[in-house]
């Protein structure tokens, strides 16, 4: 059979672009990268056989369909692989690529239209006999309209939208309000009180319109303690549809996945069969071609009840855990199917071996509400004994213009406990210095009893049960000792003569220890005594560290810890930002400034709004007073901790003579 294409333009960036470029080259095809000006020397660009700049007057050129098609024309590309994110679930992109005479590596535009929207996909699931949760009408204009279940074709207005074991009637709370288009947790709200439904709908509608350009919403039954289990599917143009088993993605926060594993650890063989059969039936209903994922909610006392959630008409971030247990290369399968070839395997050929767990490393601060972070990654060290899908290297700049995921660690073992232990060890060996990440949080989560026992459900990380994990831990003794050893290696070195050597020699006693004084991030002083020579070579317990004249930054158990050398001039009370200062809680863009200098404000009044990665944070007055300073304007790019407002109190605190 004649090949349809011998060159592939990878319409993406970061770790997934690297992943696809390598798969394209392994298939003997020409890999073409695209890049923004800032990404001109990015790993995916350097790895590709050819690269084209994206000519688009936008801050995110990877979203410009015109720029992608122009790059394809200039490079002579014959096919386009969208990866995930950006153009991957846009039917108009698939149509435009095919219309330009190129091959779209993914499902057809019509199927993306149908299954890429949660409302239409739900209707397909019902036709295919796949269980769904109950659906309600979206309230319009008044709370009174929220009490009636949705009507669907062939049903009266008082009937439930699906069969879920409940009779018709008023809305049963809690409910989930979610955007029909897009994903990633955007446009989603859990509503527990009827009085909050209308406001939640309005808020979700605004967020959905901003993120996806479509404010269509669904209101569905919300299962409080469900598990998120998804089935990987592949189909070819010859009518074959296979499942590649399932993944459990229940460890998530705000509907965004944190850990994924395969196979699902809590379901029975009977439930697994129901899930995989339902996924295949759904794909056959629409003639699905290429790779995709069918997502389900698994619930009930014995995890036996299932309900369709949505379908992702693309490659998933977590596809490596499926590759680990099946030994199949999903991107290679995508390329084969796009060439018009049959899958070449049967369902009986697909077997699951062992267990795999993936952890997503993000540029975010888990101890300040997971706010996005930015900066220059001065030092990056990834572990060597597990699979790492990443494009972050030492010296790379991390911005808030793109998704904050920096890389993924995938551990595979003969059983779940072996995979879990390997992932804990891998996170111990991970170091990203210069940018705040969630690696330390991930390490604590994977090592936790809750994850070990597979008791984490979709709402667990957002509940009080996870409070200990989302609270910054005290500085561990091991981190302090590792920092002290690093400081000693750099600053306590042998002199040019034996009498000046820092070996602790004493004529009348044993060698004197080397004393290292440091101050930790909480301002607490610590002094450690090190045996002479014990610090000269880093030990296995030492984390990756960076030392300068001011102190030490060390990665310990995934977390970056900062220690400084004591400085009498700065170690005094009263140092730091005052209560009157309102600073940016994350690097981002100033969306609005609601006050001006000299204006009187009330306690809690919104002074302005900062946005990063479509997350908006309102900055409020700490108390009633007068705005003494406005330090930014709308549109400004601000750093973490930048002083944006200062508010002087109306009255001096009690007992203050000032």
Secondary structure as UniProt FT lines:
FT   STRAND          7..10
FT   HELIX           14..26
FT   TURN            27..28
FT   STRAND          30..35
FT   TURN            38..41
FT   HELIX           43..47
FT   STRAND          50..53
FT   HELIX           61..63
FT   HELIX           65..75
FT   STRAND          79..81
FT   TURN            86..89
FT   HELIX           91..99
FT   TURN            100..101
FT   STRAND          103..104
FT   HELIX           109..115
FT   HELIX           118..127
FT   TURN            128..129
FT   STRAND          135..136
FT   HELIX           143..147
FT   TURN            153..154
FT   TURN            157..158
FT   STRAND          175..179
FT   TURN            184..187
FT   STRAND          188..191
FT   HELIX           194..196
FT   HELIX           197..212
FT   STRAND          217..221
FT   TURN            224..225
FT   STRAND          227..235
FT   TURN            237..238
FT   STRAND          241..248
FT   STRAND          252..253
FT   TURN            254..255
FT   STRAND          256..257
FT   STRAND          259..262
FT   HELIX           269..286
FT   STRAND          290..299
FT   TURN            300..303
FT   STRAND          305..312
FT   TURN            317..318
FT   HELIX           319..326
FT   HELIX           330..338
FT   TURN            339..340
FT   HELIX           347..349
FT   STRAND          355..362
FT   STRAND          364..365
FT   HELIX           366..368
FT   STRAND          371..372
FT   STRAND          375..376
FT   STRAND          379..381
FT   STRAND          387..390
FT   TURN            394..395
FT   STRAND          397..398
FT   STRAND          405..413
FT   HELIX           416..428
FT   STRAND          431..433
FT   HELIX           439..447
FT   HELIX           449..452
FT   TURN            453..454
FT   TURN            458..459
FT   HELIX           460..462
FT   HELIX           464..466
FT   TURN            467..470
FT   HELIX           477..491
FT   HELIX           498..500
FT   STRAND          514..519
FT   TURN            521..522
FT   STRAND          525..530
FT   TURN            532..535
FT   TURN            540..541
FT   STRAND          545..547
FT   STRAND          551..556
FT   TURN            557..558
FT   STRAND          559..564
FT   TURN            568..570
FT   TURN            573..574
FT   TURN            579..580
FT   STRAND          581..583
FT   STRAND          588..593
FT   TURN            597..598
FT   STRAND          600..601
FT   TURN            603..604
FT   STRAND          606..612
FT   TURN            613..614
FT   STRAND          615..620
FT   STRAND          625..630
FT   TURN            634..635
FT   STRAND          637..638
FT   TURN            640..641
FT   STRAND          643..649
FT   TURN            654..655
//
